[in-house]
Amino acid sequence: MNKLKEYLTSHDLSEMHPSDIAKILKKLSDAEFVDALKLVPKNLLGDVALALPDRYFDDVVENLSVDELSYAVTELESDDQTDFMQELEELDKSKASEVFETLDEDDKQEIIKLKTYSEDEAGSYMQLELFTALGSEIVQDVIKRFALLRKANNIQNIQNLFITSEDKRLKYSIGLDELLIFDFSKTVNENISLSEESFEPKRAVDRDDIKEIVEHFEEYDLSVLPIVNTYGVLLGRITSDDIYDIIQDGATEQMYNLAGVDDDAEEEDDTFKAGRKRATWLSLNLLTAITTSLVIAIFADTLESMVALAVLMPIVSSMGGNVGTQSLTVVVRQLALREISQGDAKRIIKKEVSISLINGAIFAIIMAIISGLWFKQPLLGLVMAVSMVINIFVAGFFGATIPLLFKKMDIDPAIGSTVVLTAITDIVGFFSFLGLATYILL
């Protein structure tokens, strides 16, 4: 802690990015965290709290007074203010209410407005801080006004000037770099009419699905996107940093879902809650494992008569499971990246099955030779080869089909796909291998 204090006191934390401060705080013990939190500049506390993993948020709240929390919220941009207050409400409704009451009326109205949107709507992610001008304004006056607002810290992270009509309908979007090469003595409209460039902006409606907004940013390489209502009135903007967070959250959720883990539960310190969520999928996995065991039990006499089958049996199911997981992962990821269109299902399935059959044939020949020489039974090699081809074919087919089917049913393709696929490849693998062995060898 001494070294940390020395570092923190020797550096101007007000010049540090909140994420850098958060990195330092995450390395500390609980006691050190509380002491270090007191050294963080008050105007950065809100940003630092949001940059920390969720499990640290309650520590921040517990060690700050209502006035300190209120000041932290005031220093945030509107979308971050709403996020902070929502997290605070989930943790301590009473304290959240006290903090909310201390905010000025403008901040209150902005938070209330943003909270009216659901989590999947574009409006819930927009910032209400905007730099706007009328087309009839002189460019020089616009730039002076921008400079005054920026010096007063009333606007931050502004990349675009939005031109609106008298009734606040969005007309144009002009990058600040483009604004600087305008004729300062002319109006904005005059400059636009003389320019060969188009200033017609990409825009989105506040009730649009946030997934569509992410697509806009990725497709057109945007840094900012204006948000309007159904009448075209400018309401706010979504910036690329918010989109990065959404993409990262989506990737994390998808990865957790593939493993049968709940991302929200894993972010918390509640061991019981996280364990309960995991147990749900483990229970389903247990049922599929029991089903697989029942299939093996059908061929108990076959296994007793040939020990070699017990030795080779796991190879069949393992290869099928791995091939299926490869297909499943590729298709789920392509669905997440929207690289698969509605008419692509047949192409994707055909591709994955073809790859599976090619690999299946190669490894089937290898295992046929190995098992035939190992146990000195050529027919055993034949059984091994045929069962591997069957299981790997099934694995490739269902690895591609399951996520596509889930997507069509409006179910997240990542949820439960692995459990279902594992059950299919295990059952088919064991049944084909032991069934062929019973028919051919005995």
N, C-alpha and C positions, 0 to 999 in steps of 0.2 A: 504493500500500500504506500509506503514511503516513496518508492520509485515512481508510482503512479501519480501521487500528489505533486512530486517534483516535476513530472512531465506536464501535468495539467496546469500547474501554476506558471510554468515557464513558457507555455504556448497561449496565444490569444484564441481562446475557444470560439469567440464570436466570429473569427475568420475561418473556422473549420466548418466543413459540411456536416450536417446532422448525422449522415450515415457514418462518417468517420468517428464521430463521438460515440455513436451507438456501438461501433465495433469495439471501442475501448471498454465500454460499460459491460458488454457481454462476456468479457474475460475475467470479470471480478466475482468474488464471493458475495453472498447476500449483504454482509456487513459493509464490505468495501463499496458495493453498489450504492448503498444509501449515502455514504460519505461523499462519493464521487458525484452523485446526482446534485448535491448542493453547489458544486462548482460549475455546473452547466449554466450558461447565460439564460436568463428567464425567457428571453424572446425566442430561444431555440428549443425550449422544453417540449413544446407540442410536436415539432418536427422530429425531435429525437425519440419521443415516446412512440410515434407512429413508425419510425424506422426500426425500432426494436421488435423482436418476436412477441407475439401476443402474450406469452406467459410472463413477460416483464411488465406489462401494462398495469397490473394490480399493484406492483411494487411502487411504480411511479405515482399512482393515485394515492396510495396510503401515505406517502411521504411528502405530499404537497397539500397546502391549504386550499380552501375554496378560492381565495383571491389569486393564488398562484396558478391554479388550474384555469381560472377565468382569463387571466392574462395570457396564458399559453394558448388558449383557444382563440383569443383575439388576434394573435400574431399569425394565425394560420390562414391559408386561402380557403374560400368557401367550401369546396369539396372536402378538404381535409378537416375543416371545422365540423362538418357533418359526420365524417368518419369517427373523429375523436369523441363527439358527444354520443354517438350510437354505442361505441365501445364502453364509454363511461356508464351509460344507462344499463347495459347488460351486466356490468360489474356492481354498480351501486346506484340505484334509481334515486334515492334520497339526495345523495351528493350531486348527481347529475342535475337534478331539479334546482338545487342551490346555485350551481355554477351557471345554469341557463338563465336564471333570474338576474344575475349580475351582468350579463352581456348587454351591449347597447341594442337598441331596437332594430337597427339595420341587420346586425349579425343574427338576431333572433329570427327575423323574417326570412333571411336567406337559408338558415338551417331548416326552418319549418317547410320552406318551399322544396328544398332538395329531398327532404324526408318523405314527401308525397309520392316519390317515384319508387317503383319496386327495384329489387336488386339487379334484374336483368334488363332494365331500361336505360337508354343512353343518358337521360336526364339525371340519374343518380350519380353519374360520374363527371358531370360538367362543373366547370368553375364559372362563377357568375361575374368575376372580375374581367371587364372588357375595356378595350380602348376603341372608341367609335367616333365617327365624324360624319357630317352631312356632306353631300357632294358639292354643295354651294360654298363650303368654307375654303378660304385661301390656305394653301399648303403651308405657308410660313406660320400662320396662326395655329394650325394643327400641330406643327412641330414644337412650337413654344409651349402649347398646352400640354403636350406629351412630356416635355422636359420638366415642367412644374410638377406634374403628377408623379413623375419618377423620382424627383428629388425629395418629394414629400412622402415617398414610399407608399403611395396609394395604389400603385400598380406594379406588378412584378412579372417577370418571365413573359414579357410581351414580344411576340414575333410579328404579329399582323395588325394592321389597322382595318377595322371593319367599317365600310361605308353603308349607312342606312338612310332610308327615306324619313320624312318628318314623322311618320307613324311607326318608326323603328323597324320597318321591314328590311331585311338584309339585301343589299344590292351588289356590293363588291367586297373583295378581300385583297388588301395590298400589303405585301411584305415591307417591313421597315427599310430594308435595303433598296427596294424599288422606289419607296417614297422619297428617299434622299436624292434620287436623280431626276425627280420631277422639277418643273419650273416653279420655284417658290412663290412667284408673284401671281400665279394663276390659281384658279380654283381646282379642286380635286377632279370635278367633272371635266373641266377643260383639258387637264393633263391626260385623263383616261381616253378622251376622244382623240387626242393627238398621238397616243401610244399605239403601237402595232400589237402589243401584247393583250391577251385576254385576262381580265380580272374577275371573271365569273367564278365564284367560289364553289368548291365541293361543299356540300352541307348535309346535315342529317336532322331528322325530326326527333324531338325529345322523347317520344314514346317508342322509337325504334329499338330493336333488340341490340344489346351491346355487342353481340357476336358479329352483327352486320357492320358495326362501327370498326371493330378490329379488322375486318376484311377490307374496309375502305383504307385504313392506315397502311396495311400490308400491300394492297394492290397499287395504291398511288403514292406510296412512300411519303406520307404526310407528316408534318410536325405538329399541326394543329387543325382542328375541324370545328367550324361554327355549328352550333345547335340552335335550331329554330322550332317554333311551334307549327301547328298545321296551317296557320295563316301566313307563315313566312317571317314572323316577328323574331328578331334575334334575342335569344335567351341567355346563351353562355357559350362556352367552348370546351372541347376536350383536347388535352395535350398528349404528346407521345409518351411522356413519363407515366401517365395513368394507364395507357395501353400496354406498356411494358409490364406493369404490375399485373394487369389482367391476364396477359399471356403467360406470365410466370406462374400465377395462381392456377390457371387452367392446366398447365403442364404438370404441376405438382399434384393436383387433384387426379389427373389421369393416371399418373404413375402410382399413386396410392390405391386407386380403384383397381388397377390391374393386379395389385397384391392383396386385394380384399381388405384394405385399410381405409378408415375414414379420416380425411385430411383435417377436418375441424377438430376432431377428438385428439389427434396427434399433436396439435398445436398447444393443447392445454396440459397443465401439470396433473390433472385428475387421472391417476393411474387406473382407477376403477372404470371410469367412463371409456377410456381408450381400450382397456381390456375387454369390456363388454362389446364394443363395436367390432373388435377383431374376432371375438368369440362367435359372433353371428355367422361370419363366413367360415370359420373353422368348423362350426356345427354342420353346415352344408357340406363341407369337405369330408367330414367324418361319415356322413350318410353315403356319399359317393364311394368312399373307401370301403365301407361295409358291403355296398353293392358289388364292388370289384372282388372282394373276398368271397362273396357268395358264388360268383362266376368261377373262381379258382376251386372252390369246394366241390363244384359239379364234377371236376376232373381229378378228384383226390386219388382215385385208384390209378389213374394214368401217371400221376406224379410219384406215387409210391413204387411203381414198377420201373420208372426211369428217373434216376437222380439227376441225370444230365439236363432234363427239362427244367428243373428248379434252378440249375446254374445259369441257363441261357434265358430263361423267361424274363428277368428284369431288363435285359438288353432290348427286347422287342418293345416293351412299354416305354422305356426311357427314350429310345430313338423317336418313337411316335410323338411323345410328349414334347421333345425339343423341336422337332419339325413343326408341330402345331403351334408352339409358342412363337417361333419365328414368323410364321404366316400371320398369326393373330396380332403380333406387335406391329408388323408392317402395315396391315390393314387399319388397325385402330389409329395409328399415327397419321396415315394418309387421310382418314376420315376427319381427324382433328384439324388437319391443315387444309381441309376442303379440297383435296386433290382428286377426290373420287366423285364424279357426277352421278346423276340418277341412272343413266344408261350404262354405267361402267361395271355393274355387278358381274355380268357374265365374263367380261374381259379379265377382271381381277381374279375371279374364281378359276378361270381357265389357266391364267398365269401361275397361280400358286399351286394348282394341281400338277401342272406340267413340271414345275421346279421340283415338287415333292416326288413325282414319279422318276425323274432323272436321278435325283439323289438316292431314292429308295432302291432303284435298280443297282446302282453302284455299290452301296453298302450291303445290299442283300447278297450280291456275289461274294463280296469280301467275307461276310459272316458265314456264308454257305461253305466256303473253303475252310475257314478257321474251325467252325464247329464240326465239320465232317472229318477233318484231320485230328482234331482234339479228341473226339470220342470214337473215332474210327467207324463212323456210321454215315455213309454218304446220304442216306435217306433223311437223316436228322438235319444235314445241311440243307436239303431241299425244303423241309418243313420250316426251317429258320428263314430261308430266303423268301418263300411265299408269304409267310406271316408278316415279315418285315415290310414287304411291298404293300400288302393289304393295309397294314396299320399306318404306314407313312402316307399312303394315298388318302386314307380317311382323315388323318391329321391335317394334311394340306387343305383338303376340301372344307372341313369344319372350321379350321383356323381362319379361313377367309369368309366362310358363310355366317358363322355366329355373330361377329360384329356387324356385318351388313344387315342381318336379320334384326338385331337389336336396334340398329339405327332406324330401320323402317318402322319399328314399333315405338319409336320415340323414347327408347331407353338408352342411357349412356353406354356405348359399346364397351367401355373399359370395365363397367361394373359386372362382376360375376362371370365374365367370359372365360377367364382362366380356369375357374372351378368346373364349369360345364365342359370345357375342352379336355381337361385332365381326366374327367370321368369317362368321356367317350373314348379317348385313346387308350386308357387302361383297360376298359372293358373289351373293346375291340381287339386290342393287342393280345390279352390273355386268352380270350375266347378263340381267336383265330389260331394262335400258336398251339394251345392245348387241344383244340378240336382237330386240327390237322394231324397232330402227333397221335391222337387216339385212332384216327381213321387210317393213317399211313403206316405207323410204326407198330401198332398193337394188333 
